[in-house]
């Protein structure tokens, strides 16, 4: 009889752990910096403006990352070369210059 009482107590402990796991709230979604950089690239502007807007986003969302001109170059490289979206900039209607990212009129 003693062996059975030990087994039931172990089962109740396991079931209580499962019950606790089910009631744990889900984690909040973290803001995605890559989506914000995509938005900034689509918006266009000078690199100083884009970097300031991106860093403001990071500060507001408690992200440790700070953006630079290279952050935008890396994002463009990732979208065009790694993900194979060769017309990424054309689809957004922008082009990269030394001063920043400019809007380009799309050909009709």
C-alpha positions in Angstrom: 0.0 0.0 0.0 2.8 2.4 0.8 4.2 2.1 -2.8 0.8 3.1 -4.2 0.6 6.2 -2.0 4.1 7.3 -3.2 3.0 6.9 -6.9 -0.1 9.0 -6.5 1.8 11.8 -4.9 4.3 11.9 -7.8 1.4 12.0 -10.2 -0.2 14.9 -8.4 3.1 16.8 -8.5 3.5 16.3 -12.2 -0.1 17.4 -12.9 0.3 20.5 -10.8 3.5 21.4 -12.8 1.5 21.0 -16.1 -1.3 23.2 -14.7 1.2 25.9 -13.8 2.8 25.8 -17.3 -0.6 26.3 -18.9 -1.4 29.4 -16.9 1.9 31.2 -17.7 1.2 34.3 -19.7 2.7 34.6 -23.2 5.7 36.8 -23.7 5.1 40.1 -25.4 6.3 40.4 -29.0 9.5 42.3 -29.3 9.6 45.1 -31.8 11.3 44.1 -35.0 14.1 46.5 -36.0 14.3 45.0 -39.5 10.8 46.0 -40.3 11.5 49.5 -39.0 14.6 49.7 -41.2 12.5 48.5 -44.2 10.0 51.3 -43.4 12.7 53.9 -43.2 14.3 52.8 -46.5 10.9 53.0 -48.2 10.4 56.5 -46.7 13.8 57.8 -47.8 15.7 60.8 -46.6 19.2 61.7 -45.7 21.2 59.2 -43.7 21.3 61.6 -40.7 17.5 61.7 -40.7 17.1 58.0 -41.1 19.7 57.1 -38.5 18.1 59.5 -36.0 14.6 58.0 -36.6 16.0 54.5 -36.3 17.8 55.3 -33.1 14.7 56.9 -31.6 12.8 53.7 -32.4 15.5 51.7 -30.6 15.4 54.0 -27.5 11.6 53.9 -27.3 11.6 50.1 -27.4 14.6 49.6 -25.0 16.7 48.1 -27.7 20.5 48.3 -27.2 21.2 48.5 -30.9 22.2 51.8 -32.5 22.0 52.3 -36.2 24.5 53.7 -38.7 24.8 54.0 -42.4 26.1 50.5 -42.5 22.9 49.2 -40.9 21.0 50.3 -44.0 23.6 48.9 -46.3 23.4 45.6 -44.5 19.6 45.5 -44.7 19.7 46.2 -48.4 22.4 43.5 -48.9 20.4 41.0 -46.9 17.2 41.6 -48.9 18.8 41.6 -52.3 21.6 39.0 -52.1 20.8 36.7 -49.2 17.0 36.6 -49.7 17.2 36.9 -53.5 14.9 39.9 -53.8 17.0 41.6 -56.5 14.3 44.3 -57.2 14.0 45.3 -53.6 15.0 48.9 -54.1 13.1 49.2 -57.3 9.9 47.8 -55.7 10.2 50.4 -53.0 10.8 53.1 -55.5 14.1 54.3 -54.0 17.8 54.4 -54.8 20.8 54.8 -52.5 23.1 57.8 -52.9 26.0 59.1 -50.9 23.8 61.5 -49.1 20.9 59.1 -48.3 18.0 57.3 -49.9 16.1 59.1 -52.5 12.6 58.4 -53.9 12.6 57.6 -57.6 9.6 58.1 -59.8 8.4 54.7 -61.0 8.1 54.2 -64.7 4.5 53.6 -65.8 
